[in-house]
Amino acid sequence: MEEKNMQEVMQKAEVLIEALPYIQRFNRKIIVVKYGGSAMVDDDLKKRVIQDVTLLKLVGFKPIIVHGGGKEISRWVGKAGMKPEFVNGLRKTDAATMEIAEMVLGRVNKSLVQMVQELGVNAVGISGKDGGLLKVSKKYSDGQDIGFVGEIKEVDPKVLFDLLEKDFLPIVCPIGLDDAFQTYNINADDAACAIARAVKAEKLAFLTDIEGVYKDPEDRSTLISELSVSEARALIGDGNIGGGMLPKLNNCIDAINNGVSRVHILDGRIAHCLLLEIFTNKGIGTAILGDSEEKFYKEA
C-alpha cells in the first residue's frame, strides 16, 4: 500500500480509537437532540444531522429527536396570506396559526422519519399529544395573551420509553394538550429540555445557529468548551449572556439540575457537529455540566 494511502487509513483508525471511550461510556444511554435552526432548512445539513443521529443509534446510544419548525411555519403562514405576529420574541398563535403550525410540524416530523428510515433505522414520529406526553397550560408573555402557546407543566415519558425499548428512534414535534384537551404550540427548546429531564437523559444537545457560549460575545476566540453550572450562572449574572442564548442557557442549567448529565450547545451549520462534539476529545461547541462533574474533554 502506498505511504499516502496508509496514512489515510491510519488516520481513520485513530479517529475510531478516539471515539471508543465515548461509545463505551454512553452505550445504552439516552441522548435528546433538539433539532432546529439552519440545519432544518438546508437539505445537505439536514441529511448530515440525520446521519449523525442514526449513527448514534447504531453504535448503541438511545437518541430522541425533538424538532422545531418556526421558519417553515412562518413560510406557510405567509403563503396563507397571514402576517406572523410576535410578542416579546414569541410567536402569537391564534386559532388559524395553530392549525397551520400543527400541519407544518406534522409534515416536518414525517419527513424526518422518512430520512431515518432510508438509513435503515426504524423511527416513529409523534407529537406531545400522543400518549399524554406533553401536558401544558396557557403561556403568557409578561402578562400578554399570545394565543395557543403552551407552558409545559407535566411530561409523561411512558410512550418514549416504550418506543426505545422496542428499538425505535422517537421523533417528537412540540405540540401539547391542556386539561381541556385544547391544542397548544410549544417552544421546541422548552420541549426538549422537559423531555430530557423526564427521561433522565445522559445528554441533551441543542443544534443552533451559533458556535456555542462565549466569555465575550464580541470575541469569537473566547468560545468556552466546557462550562459548569456555577460558571454559567456567573456569566448570566455578569450580563455577558443575552438575546436567544439567555433562555437557552437557563434551560441548560435547569436540565442539569434535574438529572441530565451534560448539555451541549452546538452550531448546527457545521456538518456532523454532533459526532464532532460527542466523539472527539476537544469537541466543537460548549458542554454544560454539573459542578461536581469532572471535565471530560482533555485539552490538547
Buried (B, 14 or more C-beta within 10 A) or exposed (E): EEEEEEEEEEEEEEEEEEBEEBBEEBEEBBBBBBBBBBBBEBEEBBBBBBBBBBBBBEEEBBBBBBBBBBEBBBBBBEEEEBEBBEBEEBBBBEEEBBBBBBEBBBEBBBBBBEBBBEBEBEBBBBBBBBBBBBBBBBBEBEEEEBBBBBBBEEBBBEBBBEBBEEEBBBBBBBBBBBEEEEBBBBBBBBBBBBBBBBBEBBBBBBBBEBBBBBBEBEEEEEBBBBBBBEBBBEBBEEEBBEEEBEBBBBBBBBBBEEBBBBBBBBBBBBBBBBBBBBBBEEBBBBBBBBEEBEEBEEEE
